[in-house]
Amino acid sequence: MRKFTLILALVLIASSCLAFDDASEFTRKANSEWYSRLDFSDESEKENATRGLIEGNNSFEVRDKNGAVIWSAAKYQYMQGVKEIPDTVNPSLWRNTVNNSYAGLFKVCDGIYQVRGYDMANMTFIKTDNGWIIFDVMMCKETAEAAVSLMAKHFGKLNIKAVLYSHSHVDHYGGIEGVISKHDAADANLTLSEQLASGKVVIIAPEGFLEHAVSENIYAGIAMSRRAQYQYGTRLEAGEKGRMSIGIGLGQASGGTINLLAPTYVVKSNEKIIIDGLEIQFQLTPGTEAPAEMNAYFPKYRGLWLAENCTGTLHNIYTLRGAEVRDAGAWSKYIIEALQLFGNKADVVFQSHNWPHWGNENIKSYLENTAAIYQFIYDQTLFFINKGYTSTEIAELIKLPDGLDKVWYTRQYYGTLIHNSKAVYQKYMGWYDANPVNLNLMTPEKSARKLVEYLGDVNEVLKKANRDYENGEYQWVAQITREIIFADPSNKKARELCAKSLEQLAWQAESGTWRNAYLTASLELREGTSFTGKYGSNLMNMMQDMTMEMILDYVSIRNNDLAAQNDDVKINLVITDTKESFFVERKHGVILVFKGENRNDADMTLTCEKMQFIALFAGQSPQVKTTGDTSALKKLFSCCENFTPTFNIIEP
């Protein structure tokens, strides 16, 4: 039996102090052109980012019990005194990073407060008659505890009536243990009114929350964790040659304690509920920024919560870490619906990232412009699709209208026009561009070896690539040296030239995630991927609120079907605490689960509680009841493999 490790989301990697190159003449020129492209005299977003400050804490850091830094706002404070933006940072991205560097407790309006800059996402506190509702709880326990402590410093011990998860991404629910314990949560078997009357904390989320939280962060968690290292730059130091903001915050908390408590009440319609005298009007927005997401309006405060549907930046239709492609058309329509439902009744809009926007006319413009940019990407991509253009061609063709291009709160810090158009293409047309040559492409390694063979003398190719580098053709140089690396990873000259090209692309990038990806790849070309990961999740805690069907799905995902194809097994499961039964069969190596069944021809019957089954899967030996061939369970788990969380990306 193999013990296994669950990586929920994001991996803490020791930051690198690698000395990157300086900005080239071409990069300096490219960055200087941004001053004529955008209106840098417009400081409205900075005014919004600093408005309502109650207590600032720009030197804020959170450490784990061993003293390792989990989150640091302090590393960005040098920026606030810099008068001349360094050549190694896109000026637009620098400005966004400065605005994100203001950390502390902020007043949104009377009765609504936010802690910002304490994690990638905000924590929002909303006053009820006798206590507080908390909307989103950050990524990890440690940062969430710090946010609650800051709030309590000014308002006394918080009487928490409810926790609301806006959507199914880990930076919005992972810090739940820093707010309440599992013991504090209401009983999901009770009605909402009974939960509220019980004195326990109600946990509210949109329909589909648990399914999608588990699907994204556990089923594909290892791969997303590795790719997230590139997206969020977890190996990079903050600084003018390192990490900047990512548009929705300074980055991610890394290495903290992540947990998941399942909702005790699920919002299934655009309903109204009252929690301790405070009315909330929900608006479900599935398929937008997350498969399960919701906005909320608070009539008492004339405040509209926009979750992550409007965030003060262009968001992702497709995210670099990997996730389901979002529906840009639906996203736009839900923003318009929010405007129609609540636009005339809102004096402030606030969200789970970045800062609020105030004033009814400003709010209407904010929603309309944000809706327009997603609608534009949706419409124009389909326009070009129907003209026969491929995904890559459309990404080069599509350009924003001038009016949208100059709006600071829809700049491309997180999502980008290029990637978002490709996402719309993927949603409708898939990966295939209809060219039969691409029906069954060779692997990158095989293709690279043949290409290098055709190119001839690699040293001559590198000479040409060096000349192109000196001429500022960084994208092409990165592409051709990548082929040499995939054909021969030991070619140091190709690795170094690719790394240098990626750095220059990073210095020019307006997108914080692109910058992180370029620099992480550059680092790994020089240092490799032999680093140590520290995983911020506790296996037992993380899985306890998954359903048994989800747990069995995860067993199936970990199963190596080909290795198990001649090793059939049949097991009856009786889960006593959830009162469920399953027949689990591995046939031809494939695990099939039949809920509600036990069969007479099973090799064994296992009777246990859900947590005991999880413990067995993790390699422990709890006391359980078994009948029949007791080796069958070990046989089932024997082909459940560990995944390598440090697989190569920039090289084969």
Secondary structure as UniProt FT lines:
FT   STRAND          11..12
FT   HELIX           25..32
FT   HELIX           34..37
FT   TURN            40..41
FT   HELIX           44..50
FT   TURN            51..52
FT   STRAND          53..56
FT   TURN            58..59
FT   STRAND          61..63
FT   TURN            65..66
FT   STRAND          69..72
FT   HELIX           74..81
FT   TURN            87..88
FT   HELIX           91..100
FT   STRAND          104..109
FT   TURN            110..111
FT   STRAND          112..116
FT   STRAND          123..127
FT   STRAND          132..135
FT   HELIX           141..155
FT   STRAND          160..164
FT   HELIX           170..173
FT   TURN            174..175
FT   HELIX           176..178
FT   HELIX           182..184
FT   TURN            188..189
FT   HELIX           192..197
FT   TURN            198..199
FT   STRAND          201..206
FT   TURN            207..208
FT   HELIX           209..214
FT   HELIX           215..219
FT   HELIX           221..232
FT   TURN            233..235
FT   TURN            240..241
FT   STRAND          265..267
FT   STRAND          272..275
FT   TURN            276..277
FT   STRAND          278..284
FT   TURN            286..287
FT   STRAND          293..298
FT   HELIX           299..301
FT   STRAND          303..305
FT   TURN            307..309
FT   TURN            320..321
FT   HELIX           328..342
FT   HELIX           343..345
FT   STRAND          348..350
FT   STRAND          357..358
FT   HELIX           360..385
FT   TURN            386..388
FT   HELIX           391..397
FT   HELIX           402..405
FT   HELIX           408..410
FT   HELIX           417..429
FT   HELIX           436..438
FT   TURN            439..440
FT   HELIX           444..455
FT   HELIX           458..470
FT   TURN            471..472
FT   HELIX           474..487
FT   TURN            489..490
FT   HELIX           492..508
FT   HELIX           512..527
FT   STRAND          534..535
FT   HELIX           539..543
FT   TURN            544..545
FT   HELIX           548..558
FT   TURN            561..566
FT   STRAND          569..575
FT   TURN            576..579
FT   STRAND          580..587
FT   TURN            588..589
FT   STRAND          590..595
FT   TURN            600..601
FT   STRAND          604..608
FT   HELIX           610..617
FT   TURN            618..619
FT   STRAND          625..628
FT   HELIX           631..637
FT   TURN            638..639
FT   TURN            645..646
//
